[in-house]
Amino acid sequence: MFPRRIPYNRAMSNLDPQRHDAEILILGAGPAGMLCALTAARRFKESGLPKGGQHILLVDQGRETGRKLRASGGGRCNCTNQNAAPAHYLSKNQRFTAQALARFTPAQFLDLLAGLGLSAHEEDQGKMFCDQGAAALCETLEKACRKAGCRFLTGRAVTAVTPPAEPGGAYRVETEHGPLLAQRVVLALGSPAWPALGGTDIIARLAGQLGLPHAPARPALTPLELSGPEGALCRELSGLSVIARLSLAPDSASGGAAYTDGLLFTHQGLSGPAALQISSHWRRGEAIRVDLAPQADVPALLREPGRAKSLARSVIAELLPRRLAEARLAALPTGLADRRLAELSRAELTAITELLTDWRITPKGTAGMARAEAASGGLGTEAFSAKTMQCKSLPGLFAIGEALDVAGELGGYNLHWAWASGFAAGQAL
Ligand SMILES: Cc1cc2nc3c(=O)[nH]c(=O)nc-3n(C[C@H](O)[C@H](O)[C@H](O)COP(=O)(O)OP(=O)(O)OC[C@H]3O[C@@H](n4cnc5c(N)ncnc54)[C@H](O)[C@@H]3O)c2cc1C
């Protein structure tokens, strides 16, 4: 049976304010945790609960809140995306995101920003960036939570959560500095991605303790690493950026994921939006097809009568930056590049088309969690309500943000999921 809302104060006799206990503990003061706290605190105030946000305590291991949020978008904070919809999320159950996304749209987030005195502008592909930057957004959100009465306990790593021994009792949260008790607990502890910014594997450990389903975390949105001749070519071209289409085979686990976006050559391999996006789907040993001229119809271009006298080399130079053109030309049979298109056989024209549109690379791996902007995997969504984010088997326990098995594409989708799921739980607490 789905848990009903527990009346407040029923378990308050167990709680000791001197020990920082609270009615609601939000574990993790990242974007999901803070938006959840702010939503709940404002709701309490509107519904006349005398203490408003003082019912809420946010606990975080970090000395400062929202370290990933502060670093987001290289400090520019790609805070949402106008196209937020389930199709932009990786999850065992992609539809899980639908209700929360419908109840908290990008427009609602932008309204919330405006209410906080901040603004955002749109760039390509629906990406919205906070005009005041990532650090300002994080600080403003924290300030708004404090103003609404919420309290913060930072520098406290959570190590365990034990459910109440009897219905309506308190959850016990173990931290490195002693236990905390609360009637309701929100798991907003993120994923193991980018540990230098606070990513930890605590969610996997809590899933084990609480008997909740958990999909192993995998790095997402992380650079690709190449070795051998391909690695050497990337090193040679390091710093160069082009628009490319990266795709996986239609019969791969990803069902043929494909992205057309910026591709950046680096000393380690490939980065930039297209490489980061495909890394979320790539499995070790799989080949990635790189189309270096996605905006051109190369076979048609090579057959244009007006180009019959052009050298193959000059057509390639027209489509690719000079350094890349030279590097790719080396892969053609000797002499072919310096022949006129009219002289080439069908097989030779195909070889040129493939050189431009079907470069096959097999990364040796990825930069892993160390440089992953997100992680797929996390708490199994089947254990949670898609409307409230509350656990179906443990009343009073909620999970939001990246702690759940939901990972967004690049472009503001991850932060939007943090906001939307945080809002859903904040409405239900
Ligand atoms: C470098 C970088 C850039 C990014 N840029 C963007 C972007 O521009 N747009 C976008 O949409 N997404 C971006 N992301 C992804 C986005 O930041 C995350 O998806 C988002 O922060 C997830 O929010 P969250 O609140 O669920 O988790 P988090 O932001 O990870 O917050 C979880 C909190 O829990 C705390 N915590 C973890 N373990 C413990 C523990 N054991 N005890 C106590 N506290 C703990 C952490 O300190 C952290 O404060 C970026 C990520 C990175 C790493």
Ligand as a Chemical Component Dictionary entry (heavy atoms), coordinates in Angstrom:
data_LIG
# 
_chem_comp.id                   LIG 
_chem_comp.type                 NON-POLYMER 
_chem_comp.pdbx_formal_charge   0 
_chem_comp.three_letter_code    LIG 
# 
loop_
_chem_comp_atom.comp_id 
_chem_comp_atom.atom_id 
_chem_comp_atom.alt_atom_id 
_chem_comp_atom.type_symbol 
_chem_comp_atom.charge 
_chem_comp_atom.model_Cartn_x 
_chem_comp_atom.model_Cartn_y 
_chem_comp_atom.model_Cartn_z 
_chem_comp_atom.pdbx_ordinal 
LIG C1  C1  C 0 31.978 19.958 -13.749 1  
LIG C2  C2  C 0 30.490 19.783 -13.894 2  
LIG C3  C3  C 0 29.766 20.673 -14.684 3  
LIG C4  C4  C 0 28.378 20.500 -14.829 4  
LIG N1  N1  N 0 27.668 21.391 -15.586 5  
LIG C5  C5  C 0 26.324 21.226 -15.730 6  
LIG C6  C6  C 0 25.557 22.176 -16.451 7  
LIG O1  O1  O 0 26.049 23.201 -16.926 8  
LIG N2  N2  N 0 24.220 21.919 -16.606 9  
LIG C7  C7  C 0 23.613 20.808 -16.072 10 
LIG O2  O2  O 0 22.406 20.618 -16.230 11 
LIG N3  N3  N 0 24.326 19.933 -15.308 12 
LIG C8  C8  C 0 25.657 20.120 -15.130 13 
LIG N4  N4  N 0 26.353 19.237 -14.360 14 
LIG C9  C9  C 0 25.628 18.153 -13.689 15 
LIG C10 C10 C 0 24.907 18.711 -12.443 16 
LIG O3  O3  O 0 25.799 19.535 -11.728 17 
LIG C11 C11 C 0 24.409 17.556 -11.555 18 
LIG O4  O4  O 0 23.592 16.702 -12.299 19 
LIG C12 C12 C 0 23.627 18.113 -10.370 20 
LIG O5  O5  O 0 24.494 18.872 -9.542  21 
LIG C13 C13 C 0 23.002 16.996 -9.538  22 
LIG O6  O6  O 0 22.345 17.581 -8.471  23 
LIG P1  P1  P 0 22.094 16.775 -7.095  24 
LIG O7  O7  O 0 21.597 17.797 -6.133  25 
LIG O8  O8  O 0 21.285 15.574 -7.381  26 
LIG O9  O9  O 0 23.523 16.248 -6.675  27 
LIG P2  P2  P 0 24.852 17.054 -6.287  28 
LIG O10 O10 O 0 24.900 18.360 -6.960  29 
LIG O11 O11 O 0 25.959 16.097 -6.526  30 
LIG O12 O12 O 0 24.673 17.320 -4.727  31 
LIG C14 C14 C 0 24.801 16.266 -3.813  32 
LIG C15 C15 C 0 25.329 16.810 -2.508  33 
LIG O13 O13 O 0 25.464 15.699 -1.604  34 
LIG C16 C16 C 0 26.679 15.845 -0.894  35 
LIG N5  N5  N 0 27.132 14.513 -0.467  36 
LIG C17 C17 C 0 27.577 13.484 -1.213  37 
LIG N6  N6  N 0 27.884 12.440 -0.417  38 
LIG C18 C18 C 0 27.636 12.824 0.848   39 
LIG C19 C19 C 0 27.728 12.196 2.113   40 
LIG N7  N7  N 0 28.183 10.950 2.254   41 
LIG N8  N8  N 0 27.345 12.906 3.219   42 
LIG C20 C20 C 0 26.876 14.182 3.136   43 
LIG N9  N9  N 0 26.788 14.832 1.960   44 
LIG C21 C21 C 0 27.149 14.147 0.828   45 
LIG C22 C22 C 0 27.634 16.502 -1.876  46 
LIG O14 O14 O 0 28.654 17.209 -1.171  47 
LIG C23 C23 C 0 26.697 17.446 -2.638  48 
LIG O15 O15 O 0 26.661 18.748 -2.079  49 
LIG C24 C24 C 0 27.733 19.401 -14.188 50 
LIG C25 C25 C 0 28.475 18.527 -13.377 51 
LIG C26 C26 C 0 29.824 18.723 -13.224 52 
LIG C27 C27 C 0 30.593 17.774 -12.346 53 
# 
loop_
_chem_comp_bond.comp_id 
_chem_comp_bond.atom_id_1 
_chem_comp_bond.atom_id_2 
_chem_comp_bond.value_order 
_chem_comp_bond.pdbx_ordinal 
LIG C1  C2  SING 1  
LIG C2  C3  SING 2  
LIG C2  C26 DOUB 3  
LIG C3  C4  DOUB 4  
LIG C4  N1  SING 5  
LIG C4  C24 SING 6  
LIG N1  C5  DOUB 7  
LIG C5  C6  SING 8  
LIG C5  C8  SING 9  
LIG C6  O1  DOUB 10 
LIG C6  N2  SING 11 
LIG N2  C7  SING 12 
LIG C7  O2  DOUB 13 
LIG C7  N3  SING 14 
LIG N3  C8  DOUB 15 
LIG C8  N4  SING 16 
LIG N4  C9  SING 17 
LIG N4  C24 SING 18 
LIG C9  C10 SING 19 
LIG C10 O3  SING 20 
LIG C10 C11 SING 21 
LIG C11 O4  SING 22 
LIG C11 C12 SING 23 
LIG C12 O5  SING 24 
LIG C12 C13 SING 25 
LIG C13 O6  SING 26 
LIG O6  P1  SING 27 
LIG P1  O7  DOUB 28 
LIG P1  O8  SING 29 
LIG P1  O9  SING 30 
LIG O9  P2  SING 31 
LIG P2  O10 DOUB 32 
LIG P2  O11 SING 33 
LIG P2  O12 SING 34 
LIG O12 C14 SING 35 
LIG C14 C15 SING 36 
LIG C15 O13 SING 37 
LIG C15 C23 SING 38 
LIG O13 C16 SING 39 
LIG C16 N5  SING 40 
LIG C16 C22 SING 41 
LIG N5  C17 SING 42 
LIG N5  C21 SING 43 
LIG C17 N6  DOUB 44 
LIG N6  C18 SING 45 
LIG C18 C19 SING 46 
LIG C18 C21 DOUB 47 
LIG C19 N7  SING 48 
LIG C19 N8  DOUB 49 
LIG N8  C20 SING 50 
LIG C20 N9  DOUB 51 
LIG N9  C21 SING 52 
LIG C22 O14 SING 53 
LIG C22 C23 SING 54 
LIG C23 O15 SING 55 
LIG C24 C25 DOUB 56 
LIG C25 C26 SING 57 
LIG C26 C27 SING 58 
# 
